[in-house]
């Protein structure tokens, strides 16, 4: 089993959530609703909610794949008692838990693009 797979399994979902958070925030705040844009509420020809949903879908897939990789690593590690296998088992288990937690958070991000208006100023 590759060390790279363990690291992806452990950190893939948190990295996907970080990218999703930064990307979805910046889509509206910086790219679509700044005073200098020509097509207000659009990014690369797509409405902001559509772009946010596409980004969230892609990053949901990344989080699911990271969880599956972590689960696969956990099954392959076995129940050995040496330090290397213990560390690998711990990383795989942490990856499974991270993937579940961050997948829930990423899935929650599908709500705002569907419910909120674009480029609306707060009072």
Secondary structure, DSSP 4 states (H G I P E B T S, - for coil): --HHHHHHHHHHHHHHHHHHHHHHHHIIIIIISSTT-SSTTEETTEEHHHHHHHHHHHHHHHHHHHHHHHHHHHHHH-S--SHHHHHHHHHHHHHHHHHHHHHHHHHHTHHHHHHSPTTPPP-
